[in-house]
Structure formats: C-alpha cells, structure tokens
Amino acid sequence: MNSDSDSRNVPAHPLVRPAHERYVFARMRTSQDRVADAITAFAGTMRFVYLHAVWFVVWIALNEGLLGNSGIFDPYPFGLLTMIVSLEAIFLSTFVMVSQNRQAARENVRADLDFETNLRSEVWSVHIGKVLGLDPEAIERHVQEIVAQSRTGVDGASAGVPVDPRNL
C-alpha cells in the first residue's frame, strides 16, 4: 500500500472528547445488575405497597377463617407469613445494596470523566494562553483570588460578593 491510502484511513484530528458516563456505565452493567435495578425500582413504588397491603389482608382473612375453615393454611400467629416476609426483606435489602453499590461505582466513573474533562480544559487553556502571550502566573493568581472570593460566600463566614464577569 502507498502512504496516500494509509493517511486517508487515519483521522486528521484525534478524538478529543471523553466518553459519556452513560456509555461507560452501560458497558459495566451485567444482566444481574439489570434485574437488581428492576426489582429495586418496583420495590420503591406505591404499587408495591398496595400489592403487599392486599396480600396481607387476603392472607389474614383466609387464615382467620373469614372465608371458611377450609381456607386456613397458616393459623395465627401466621408463622409462614412471617417467614415469607422476613425472606422478602432479606432479598429486597440485598437488591437495594447491590443497586447502591453500583450507583457508587457510577459516581466514581462520573468523577473520573469529570476529572478528565477538567484536565483537558486546563491543558487546552494553557496552550491557548501561551499562543496569546498571556502570563500564566498572573492568570493563576487571578483564579486563586476568584476561588477565595467565591469560597467565602459558600463557607457562610461572610455574605461573599458575587464575581463580576467583566473582572474575569
């Protein structure tokens, strides 16, 4: 092959955009994670609460003999119901913890991508500043002043004066 065909296959500019957090996280998810998410999402709804309320009322009505003695299969104190509800609570809490752990992993991915984006912005800003002939030390002192000014308002120690965009 000649060098002309090789140069046409190579992009003129490298990809400078970091991956989106959703794409990175989607590659990390397994089918078990999707099942855990679906169960946790359903368990956090009012439909889940209503379904359980109906289930408990029917269970207790049947086992109190309100529909006849032939329907009693778990007499008071409802040991089978207690065991089922306890097992359900164990499994639901596990699914919630799995979802929370994955959410923490997602936050880590997001933080890594934010850091990469911030680093890219800083590198580009430094290079643009050099081309424009700006003094990096003076700019950094100015940035530190603005950061200190904005932090005084966040700390609550003083009201903090908003930064005038014309002074940036």
Backbone as a chain_set.jsonl record, in Angstrom:
{"seq": "MNSDSDSRNVPAHPLVRPAHERYVFARMRTSQDRVADAITAFAGTMRFVYLHAVWFVVWIALNEGLLGNSGIFDPYPFGLLTMIVSLEAIFLSTFVMVSQNRQAARENVRADLDFETNLRSEVWSVHIGKVLGLDPEAIERHVQEIVAQSRTGVDGASAGVPVDPRNL", "coords": {"N": [[0.841, -1.2, 0.0], [0.386, 2.274, -0.654], [1.562, 5.372, 0.836], [-0.367, 7.325, 0.66], [-2.917, 6.08, 0.779], [-2.817, 5.093, 3.345], [-2.772, 7.409, 4.879], [-5.305, 8.376, 4.444], [-6.932, 6.702, 5.912], [-6.432, 7.303, 8.503], [-7.612, 9.434, 10.977], [-7.604, 13.016, 10.693], [-7.569, 14.547, 12.983], [-7.181, 13.773, 16.398], [-9.487, 11.976, 18.542], [-10.941, 14.039, 20.796], [-12.795, 14.154, 22.683], [-14.015, 13.043, 25.76], [-15.424, 9.864, 26.785], [-18.963, 9.448, 27.238], [-20.572, 9.318, 30.367], [-22.792, 7.598, 30.608], [-22.405, 5.726, 28.558], [-20.012, 4.491, 29.316], [-20.784, 3.413, 31.756], [-22.868, 1.741, 30.962], [-21.529, -0.295, 29.651], [-20.429, -1.552, 31.811], [-22.499, -2.779, 33.165], [-24.197, -5.754, 34.094], [-26.386, -8.551, 33.336], [-27.411, -9.379, 35.749], [-27.201, -7.044, 37.231], [-29.093, -5.467, 35.916], [-31.446, -6.863, 36.53], [-31.463, -6.58, 39.322], [-31.76, -3.805, 39.455], [-34.317, -3.514, 38.291], [-35.952, -4.87, 40.141], [-35.461, -3.372, 42.466], [-36.398, -0.899, 41.598], [-39.145, -1.458, 41.283], [-39.798, -2.203, 43.906], [-39.653, 0.191, 45.184], [-42.015, 1.581, 44.79], [-45.406, 2.853, 45.085], [-47.242, 1.046, 44.168], [-46.126, -1.398, 44.836], [-46.389, -1.267, 47.616], [-49.218, -1.176, 47.875], [-49.875, -3.63, 46.704], [-48.741, -5.391, 48.564], [-50.233, -4.72, 50.822], [-52.8, -5.584, 50.075], [-52.216, -8.306, 49.722], [-51.507, -9.052, 52.4], [-53.946, -8.549, 53.74], [-55.683, -10.364, 52.448], [-54.374, -12.774, 53.066], [-54.503, -12.811, 55.897], [-57.286, -12.699, 56.253], [-58.079, -15.121, 55.043], [-56.77, -16.95, 56.752], [-57.846, -16.44, 59.213], [-60.222, -17.552, 59.039], [-62.343, -16.243, 57.861], [-63.396, -16.757, 55.396], [-64.238, -19.261, 55.612], [-63.45, -22.383, 57.283], [-61.988, -24.172, 55.78], [-60.142, -22.803, 54.302], [-58.015, -22.165, 55.873], [-54.619, -22.202, 56.234], [-52.385, -21.259, 57.44], [-52.431, -20.789, 60.46], [-53.107, -18.332, 63.092], [-50.245, -17.525, 64.942], [-49.484, -16.773, 62.32], [-47.046, -17.924, 61.186], [-45.873, -18.846, 58.75], [-46.369, -16.701, 57.03], [-44.864, -14.746, 58.355], [-42.277, -15.816, 58.012], [-42.033, -15.74, 55.188], [-42.263, -12.982, 54.673], [-40.03, -12.085, 56.076], [-37.94, -13.32, 54.632], [-38.355, -12.055, 52.192], [-37.745, -9.432, 52.918], [-35.015, -9.706, 53.46], [-33.989, -10.364, 50.9], [-34.837, -8.112, 49.422], [-33.443, -6.037, 50.716], [-30.863, -6.79, 50.066], [-30.915, -6.48, 47.262], [-31.281, -3.72, 47.158], [-28.873, -2.856, 48.311], [-27.052, -3.823, 46.379], [-27.807, -2.23, 44.204], [-27.193, 0.29, 45.264], [-24.415, 0.048, 45.585], [-23.643, -0.153, 42.925], [-24.485, 2.316, 42.054], [-22.702, 3.907, 43.447], [-20.379, 3.107, 42.136], [-20.973, 4.134, 39.657], [-20.921, 6.857, 40.232], [-18.197, 7.102, 40.725], [-17.184, 6.619, 38.162], [-18.281, 8.818, 36.874], [-16.969, 10.871, 38.277], [-14.31, 10.364, 37.507], [-14.495, 10.862, 34.735], [-15.259, 13.545, 34.833], [-12.95, 14.619, 35.975], [-11.108, 14.041, 33.924], [-12.198, 15.622, 31.877], [-11.936, 18.179, 33.022], [-9.144, 18.303, 33.24], [-8.429, 18.171, 30.529], [-9.556, 20.598, 29.692], [-8.025, 22.411, 31.14], [-5.439, 21.936, 30.119], [-5.828, 22.649, 27.422], [-6.52, 25.34, 27.808], [-4.125, 26.394, 28.861], [-2.399, 26.056, 26.685], [-3.674, 27.661, 24.752], [-3.5, 30.093, 26.082], [-0.69, 30.434, 26.068], [-0.241, 30.743, 23.315], [-1.553, 33.123, 22.932], [0.061, 34.765, 24.34], [-0.188, 35.235, 27.084], [0.404, 35.762, 30.619], [0.969, 33.059, 32.608], [1.316, 32.873, 35.422], [0.205, 35.238, 36.438], [-2.428, 34.908, 35.637], [-3.087, 32.632, 37.129], [-2.863, 33.648, 39.744], [-4.997, 35.419, 39.666], [-7.119, 33.622, 39.288], [-6.964, 32.227, 41.735], [-7.677, 34.274, 43.492], [-10.36, 34.704, 42.731], [-11.444, 32.179, 43.318], [-11.042, 32.111, 46.11], [-12.64, 34.258, 46.821], [-15.176, 33.317, 46.043], [-15.416, 31.11, 47.704], [-15.657, 32.22, 50.26], [-18.279, 33.041, 50.349], [-19.561, 30.571, 50.211], [-18.73, 29.282, 52.519], [-20.106, 30.634, 54.445], [-19.124, 32.384, 56.237], [-18.978, 35.0, 55.518], [-21.086, 37.128, 53.591], [-20.161, 37.171, 51.018], [-19.123, 38.434, 47.952], [-20.571, 38.547, 44.817], [-18.855, 37.401, 41.894], [-17.884, 39.603, 39.45], [-18.477, 39.19, 36.087], [-17.09, 40.704, 34.204], [-14.667, 41.123, 35.351], [-13.222, 38.859, 35.093]], "CA": [[0.0, 0.0, 0.0], [1.157, 3.508, -0.638], [1.332, 6.186, 2.024], [-1.578, 8.122, 0.492], [-4.079, 5.344, 1.269], [-2.693, 4.99, 4.798], [-3.125, 8.682, 5.504], [-6.757, 8.583, 4.357], [-7.594, 5.887, 6.927], [-6.135, 7.873, 9.811], [-8.279, 10.734, 11.099], [-6.708, 14.167, 10.742], [-7.533, 15.031, 14.351], [-7.534, 12.704, 17.342], [-10.724, 12.153, 19.29], [-10.612, 14.828, 21.971], [-13.952, 14.169, 23.565], [-14.07, 11.84, 26.6], [-16.65, 9.066, 26.686], [-20.063, 9.865, 28.096], [-20.716, 8.464, 31.547], [-23.804, 6.561, 30.367], [-21.821, 4.67, 27.722], [-19.035, 3.76, 30.13], [-21.511, 2.647, 32.762], [-23.656, 0.698, 30.294], [-20.637, -1.424, 29.384], [-20.113, -2.21, 33.077], [-23.681, -3.45, 33.703], [-24.459, -7.142, 33.725], [-27.811, -8.878, 33.39], [-27.77, -9.404, 37.167], [-27.397, -5.653, 37.638], [-30.382, -5.001, 35.367], [-32.508, -7.498, 37.325], [-31.459, -5.915, 40.631], [-32.342, -2.471, 39.25], [-35.76, -3.641, 38.054], [-36.601, -5.232, 41.409], [-35.364, -2.216, 43.36], [-37.298, 0.143, 41.084], [-40.522, -1.832, 41.599], [-39.985, -2.208, 45.363], [-39.728, 1.564, 45.657], [-43.22, 2.238, 44.291], [-46.624, 2.682, 45.878], [-47.883, -0.174, 43.675], [-45.559, -2.456, 45.665], [-47.023, -1.144, 48.937], [-50.616, -1.584, 47.75], [-49.88, -5.063, 46.447], [-48.489, -6.069, 49.827], [-51.376, -4.494, 51.717], [-53.853, -6.514, 49.641], [-51.723, -9.652, 50.021], [-51.627, -9.292, 53.836], [-55.367, -8.6, 54.101], [-56.213, -11.641, 51.959], [-53.725, -13.841, 53.846], [-55.061, -12.816, 57.254], [-58.71, -13.043, 56.151], [-58.157, -16.561, 54.813], [-56.283, -17.726, 57.892], [-58.702, -16.197, 60.365], [-61.436, -18.303, 58.781], [-63.423, -15.371, 57.413], [-63.971, -17.341, 54.185], [-64.474, -20.671, 55.924], [-62.325, -23.065, 57.918], [-61.211, -24.951, 54.807], [-59.122, -21.932, 53.717], [-56.945, -21.903, 56.843], [-53.394, -22.966, 55.985], [-51.341, -20.674, 58.282], [-53.19, -20.184, 61.563], [-52.48, -17.335, 63.947], [-49.666, -16.207, 64.687], [-49.057, -16.617, 60.925], [-45.607, -18.23, 61.102], [-45.447, -18.914, 57.356], [-46.359, -15.323, 56.523], [-43.708, -14.088, 58.968], [-41.066, -16.301, 57.366], [-42.008, -15.235, 53.813], [-41.991, -11.545, 54.721], [-38.638, -11.932, 56.501], [-37.087, -13.651, 53.484], [-38.508, -10.988, 51.219], [-36.987, -8.278, 53.41], [-33.594, -10.003, 53.263], [-33.664, -10.248, 49.483], [-35.001, -6.724, 48.972], [-32.331, -5.226, 51.226], [-29.692, -7.143, 49.263], [-31.047, -5.813, 45.964], [-31.056, -2.287, 47.366], [-27.431, -2.659, 48.497], [-26.412, -4.023, 45.073], [-28.076, -1.02, 43.417], [-26.426, 1.392, 45.848], [-23.001, -0.163, 45.255], [-23.471, 0.177, 41.524], [-24.62, 3.768, 41.954], [-21.416, 4.445, 43.887], [-19.443, 2.873, 41.032], [-21.321, 5.101, 38.616], [-20.408, 8.154, 40.679], [-16.749, 7.075, 40.509], [-16.978, 6.796, 36.721], [-18.604, 10.222, 36.586], [-15.887, 11.697, 38.818], [-13.147, 10.17, 36.641], [-14.731, 11.575, 33.483], [-15.198, 14.978, 35.145], [-11.535, 14.961, 36.142], [-10.501, 14.036, 32.595], [-12.695, 16.803, 31.171], [-11.296, 19.353, 33.622], [-7.739, 18.282, 32.863], [-8.373, 18.556, 29.117], [-9.84, 22.035, 29.605], [-6.879, 23.155, 31.657], [-4.337, 21.824, 29.163], [-6.17, 23.482, 26.271], [-6.451, 26.745, 28.222], [-2.717, 26.772, 28.975], [-1.846, 26.184, 25.332], [-4.266, 28.848, 24.128], [-2.891, 31.241, 26.753], [0.674, 30.603, 25.565], [-0.322, 31.282, 21.954], [-1.995, 34.524, 23.035], [1.095, 35.525, 25.03], [-0.63, 35.613, 28.427], [1.28, 35.356, 31.714], [0.243, 32.039, 33.368], [1.34, 33.141, 36.865], [-0.776, 36.296, 36.714], [-3.758, 34.315, 35.488], [-3.313, 31.737, 38.273], [-3.15, 34.493, 40.915], [-6.357, 35.927, 39.475], [-8.023, 32.492, 39.544], [-6.962, 31.969, 43.18], [-8.473, 35.343, 44.116], [-11.774, 34.451, 42.457], [-11.824, 30.984, 44.086], [-11.128, 32.517, 47.518], [-13.819, 35.111, 46.948], [-16.396, 32.51, 45.946], [-15.481, 30.22, 48.871], [-16.124, 32.936, 51.445], [-19.738, 33.007, 50.301], [-20.0, 29.201, 50.45], [-18.458, 28.95, 53.919], [-21.095, 31.285, 55.294], [-18.444, 33.319, 57.128], [-19.44, 36.314, 55.083], [-22.061, 37.004, 52.519], [-19.464, 36.947, 49.757], [-19.524, 39.33, 46.872], [-20.555, 37.807, 43.555], [-17.779, 37.756, 40.983], [-18.339, 40.313, 38.259], [-17.899, 38.512, 34.914], [-16.172, 41.595, 33.473], [-13.365, 41.088, 36.013], [-12.576, 37.56, 34.902]], "C": [[0.873, 1.245, 0.0], [0.768, 4.357, 0.566], [0.08, 7.043, 1.902], [-2.804, 7.396, 1.028], [-4.028, 5.181, 2.78], [-3.132, 6.276, 5.471], [-4.626, 8.955, 5.423], [-7.511, 7.781, 5.408], [-7.395, 6.436, 8.336], [-6.831, 9.218, 9.906], [-7.269, 11.86, 11.244], [-6.549, 14.679, 12.165], [-7.894, 13.879, 15.286], [-8.863, 13.01, 18.026], [-10.394, 12.866, 20.593], [-11.754, 14.879, 22.965], [-13.946, 12.915, 24.425], [-15.414, 11.125, 26.439], [-17.708, 9.61, 27.631], [-20.238, 8.84, 29.212], [-21.718, 7.334, 31.319], [-23.233, 5.403, 29.555], [-20.829, 3.827, 28.514], [-19.764, 2.87, 31.122], [-22.317, 1.514, 32.145], [-22.794, -0.521, 29.988], [-20.315, -2.206, 30.653], [-21.275, -3.052, 33.608], [-23.808, -4.869, 33.188], [-25.961, -7.385, 33.768], [-28.279, -8.933, 34.846], [-28.008, -7.988, 37.683], [-28.73, -5.116, 37.144], [-31.557, -5.594, 36.139], [-32.606, -6.815, 38.689], [-32.075, -4.523, 40.519], [-33.848, -2.538, 39.068], [-36.495, -3.96, 39.348], [-36.59, -4.049, 42.358], [-36.306, -1.104, 42.907], [-38.747, -0.184, 41.422], [-40.77, -1.768, 43.104], [-40.094, -0.803, 45.935], [-40.963, 2.309, 45.184], [-44.396, 2.024, 45.243], [-47.395, 1.442, 45.421], [-47.407, -1.372, 44.508], [-46.221, -2.458, 47.05], [-48.477, -1.618, 48.875], [-50.746, -3.088, 47.528], [-49.666, -5.842, 47.741], [-49.638, -5.89, 50.813], [-52.51, -5.452, 51.36], [-53.464, -7.95, 49.991], [-51.893, -9.974, 51.509], [-53.08, -9.404, 54.269], [-55.965, -9.934, 53.675], [-55.657, -12.791, 52.788], [-54.371, -13.953, 55.234], [-56.534, -13.202, 57.22], [-58.89, -14.542, 55.938], [-57.82, -17.347, 56.078], [-56.977, -17.406, 59.206], [-60.043, -16.897, 60.185], [-62.599, -17.457, 58.325], [-64.096, -15.906, 56.15], [-64.208, -18.836, 54.373], [-63.22, -21.334, 56.476], [-61.465, -23.857, 56.928], [-60.093, -24.128, 54.181], [-57.954, -21.668, 54.636], [-55.757, -22.806, 56.529], [-52.226, -22.45, 56.801], [-52.015, -19.98, 59.461], [-52.358, -19.171, 62.355], [-51.44, -18.023, 64.809], [-49.021, -16.046, 63.311], [-47.549, -16.804, 60.742], [-45.091, -18.263, 59.671], [-45.375, -17.511, 56.739], [-45.145, -14.566, 57.067], [-42.412, -14.509, 58.284], [-40.946, -15.748, 55.942], [-41.649, -13.752, 53.791], [-40.54, -11.297, 55.15], [-37.674, -12.243, 55.359], [-37.158, -12.565, 52.414], [-37.709, -9.759, 51.64], [-35.487, -8.483, 53.223], [-33.206, -9.8, 51.808], [-33.789, -8.81, 48.988], [-33.86, -5.845, 49.476], [-31.05, -5.53, 50.465], [-29.748, -6.467, 47.906], [-30.805, -4.314, 46.08], [-29.567, -2.013, 47.54], [-26.664, -2.844, 47.191], [-26.6, -2.768, 44.219], [-27.291, 0.178, 43.954], [-24.936, 1.26, 45.533], [-22.732, 0.21, 43.805], [-23.607, 1.675, 41.301], [-23.328, 4.445, 42.411], [-20.359, 4.256, 42.803], [-19.704, 3.858, 39.9], [-20.812, 6.495, 38.978], [-18.891, 8.22, 40.497], [-16.417, 7.27, 39.034], [-17.218, 8.247, 36.346], [-17.489, 11.142, 37.08], [-14.63, 11.575, 37.961], [-13.304, 10.934, 35.329], [-14.723, 13.09, 33.693], [-13.755, 15.43, 35.289], [-10.845, 15.036, 34.777], [-10.921, 15.266, 31.801], [-12.032, 18.069, 31.708], [-9.824, 19.433, 33.239], [-7.564, 18.694, 31.401], [-8.588, 20.069, 28.968], [-8.65, 22.849, 30.076], [-5.709, 23.111, 30.68], [-4.604, 22.702, 27.943], [-6.055, 24.965, 26.63], [-5.008, 27.225, 28.32], [-2.118, 26.969, 27.597], [-2.403, 27.413, 24.612], [-3.665, 30.11, 24.744], [-1.477, 31.507, 26.278], [0.669, 31.226, 24.173], [-0.715, 32.751, 21.985], [-0.987, 35.395, 23.771], [0.688, 35.975, 26.419], [0.336, 35.074, 29.479], [0.54, 34.34, 32.587], [0.219, 32.295, 34.869], [0.311, 34.211, 37.245], [-2.196, 35.749, 36.617], [-4.067, 33.41, 36.678], [-3.595, 32.53, 39.539], [-4.582, 35.022, 40.849], [-7.391, 34.829, 39.765], [-8.104, 32.221, 41.042], [-7.771, 33.031, 43.934], [-9.964, 35.08, 43.947], [-12.264, 33.246, 43.24], [-11.977, 31.346, 45.555], [-12.365, 33.37, 47.751], [-15.103, 34.286, 46.912], [-16.538, 31.578, 47.142], [-15.942, 30.937, 50.123], [-17.636, 32.967, 51.494], [-20.28, 31.625, 50.607], [-19.833, 28.836, 51.914], [-19.475, 29.571, 54.868], [-20.46, 32.268, 56.251], [-18.83, 34.75, 56.787], [-20.388, 36.107, 53.913], [-21.39, 36.718, 51.186], [-20.012, 37.853, 48.679], [-19.5, 38.52, 45.583], [-19.439, 38.313, 42.639], [-18.389, 38.415, 39.755], [-17.689, 39.678, 37.037], [-16.934, 39.393, 34.122], [-14.783, 41.579, 34.078], [-12.641, 39.762, 35.819], [-11.411, 37.635, 33.991]], "O": [[1.958, 1.262, 0.581], [-0.233, 4.089, 1.231], [-0.487, 7.453, 2.915], [-3.653, 8.018, 1.667], [-5.07, 5.135, 3.435], [-3.788, 6.245, 6.512], [-5.163, 9.692, 6.25], [-8.631, 8.148, 5.765], [-8.121, 6.063, 9.257], [-6.671, 10.061, 9.023], [-6.209, 11.683, 11.843], [-5.489, 15.198, 12.515], [-8.806, 13.103, 14.999], [-9.3, 14.159, 18.079], [-9.638, 12.339, 21.41], [-11.677, 15.576, 23.976], [-13.879, 11.812, 23.883], [-16.404, 11.719, 26.011], [-17.394, 10.161, 28.687], [-20.066, 7.639, 29.002], [-21.503, 6.22, 31.796], [-23.535, 4.24, 29.825], [-20.809, 2.602, 28.398], [-19.402, 1.708, 31.307], [-22.437, 0.442, 32.739], [-23.272, -1.653, 30.057], [-19.967, -3.385, 30.585], [-21.057, -3.95, 34.421], [-23.564, -5.152, 32.015], [-26.721, -6.514, 34.193], [-29.418, -8.574, 35.144], [-28.917, -7.761, 38.481], [-29.42, -4.394, 37.865], [-32.552, -4.91, 36.377], [-33.703, -6.507, 39.155], [-32.831, -4.109, 41.398], [-34.579, -1.718, 39.623], [-37.547, -3.382, 39.622], [-37.603, -3.752, 42.991], [-36.938, -0.444, 43.732], [-39.505, 0.706, 41.806], [-41.836, -1.328, 43.535], [-40.577, -0.625, 47.053], [-40.972, 3.54, 45.173], [-44.376, 1.131, 46.091], [-48.127, 0.848, 46.213], [-48.199, -2.253, 44.844], [-46.566, -3.512, 47.583], [-48.915, -2.382, 49.735], [-51.623, -3.736, 48.1], [-50.34, -6.843, 47.982], [-49.973, -6.814, 51.554], [-53.111, -6.062, 52.244], [-54.285, -8.717, 50.494], [-52.373, -11.055, 51.85], [-53.416, -10.266, 55.081], [-56.676, -10.57, 54.452], [-56.403, -13.692, 53.171], [-54.735, -15.041, 55.68], [-56.988, -13.96, 58.077], [-59.745, -15.165, 56.568], [-58.516, -18.301, 56.425], [-56.708, -18.056, 60.216], [-60.901, -16.844, 61.066], [-63.743, -17.906, 58.393], [-65.239, -15.552, 55.862], [-64.36, -19.578, 53.402], [-62.095, -20.923, 56.191], [-60.316, -24.174, 57.234], [-59.179, -24.697, 53.584], [-56.991, -21.015, 54.235], [-55.876, -24.031, 56.556], [-51.184, -23.101, 56.867], [-52.158, -18.757, 59.478], [-51.128, -19.147, 62.305], [-51.756, -19.066, 65.382], [-48.094, -15.25, 63.161], [-46.869, -15.93, 60.203], [-43.998, -17.769, 59.395], [-44.432, -17.187, 56.017], [-44.481, -13.835, 56.332], [-41.55, -13.675, 58.006], [-39.861, -15.331, 55.536], [-40.826, -13.32, 52.984], [-39.894, -10.387, 54.632], [-36.706, -11.514, 55.144], [-36.148, -12.204, 51.809], [-37.068, -9.119, 50.807], [-34.769, -7.548, 52.87], [-32.21, -9.14, 51.513], [-32.946, -8.34, 48.223], [-33.362, -4.997, 48.736], [-30.235, -4.635, 50.24], [-28.741, -5.934, 47.439], [-30.193, -3.709, 45.2], [-29.047, -1.046, 46.983], [-25.721, -2.1, 46.921], [-25.656, -2.301, 43.582], [-26.782, 0.986, 43.177], [-24.272, 2.256, 45.246], [-21.708, 0.82, 43.495], [-22.92, 2.242, 40.451], [-22.909, 5.444, 41.827], [-19.536, 5.143, 42.576], [-18.772, 4.353, 39.266], [-20.326, 7.225, 38.114], [-18.355, 9.274, 40.154], [-15.485, 7.998, 38.692], [-16.446, 8.837, 35.589], [-17.106, 12.083, 36.386], [-13.953, 12.573, 37.713], [-12.363, 11.577, 34.863], [-14.242, 13.834, 32.839], [-13.375, 16.489, 34.791], [-10.093, 15.972, 34.505], [-10.097, 15.885, 31.127], [-11.615, 18.931, 30.934], [-9.315, 20.515, 32.946], [-6.666, 19.468, 31.071], [-7.881, 20.732, 28.208], [-8.309, 23.865, 29.471], [-5.06, 24.129, 30.439], [-3.714, 23.417, 27.482], [-5.547, 25.757, 25.836], [-4.698, 28.343, 27.906], [-1.404, 27.945, 27.363], [-1.66, 28.123, 23.934], [-3.36, 31.072, 24.04], [-1.088, 32.662, 26.1], [1.463, 32.119, 23.879], [-0.259, 33.535, 21.153], [-1.143, 36.614, 23.829], [1.173, 37.002, 26.894], [1.003, 34.062, 29.264], [-0.428, 34.709, 33.251], [-0.768, 31.98, 35.534], [-0.37, 34.089, 38.263], [-3.059, 36.093, 37.424], [-5.189, 33.419, 37.183], [-4.46, 32.15, 40.328], [-5.286, 35.063, 41.858], [-8.411, 35.081, 40.407], [-9.195, 32.006, 41.57], [-8.465, 32.717, 44.9], [-10.738, 35.214, 44.894], [-13.373, 33.267, 43.773], [-12.948, 30.932, 46.19], [-13.053, 33.219, 48.76], [-16.023, 34.546, 47.688], [-17.657, 31.279, 47.559], [-16.568, 30.315, 50.98], [-18.219, 32.923, 52.577], [-21.351, 31.505, 51.202], [-20.685, 28.161, 52.491], [-19.675, 29.076, 55.977], [-21.169, 32.93, 57.009], [-18.985, 35.596, 57.668], [-20.46, 35.023, 53.333], [-21.989, 36.089, 50.315], [-21.223, 38.007, 48.527], [-18.498, 37.868, 45.289], [-19.125, 39.503, 42.62], [-19.282, 37.867, 39.109], [-16.462, 39.631, 36.956], [-16.049, 38.877, 33.439], [-13.817, 41.968, 33.422], [-11.542, 39.579, 36.344], [-10.763, 36.62, 33.732]]}, "num_chains": 1, "name": "protein.A"}
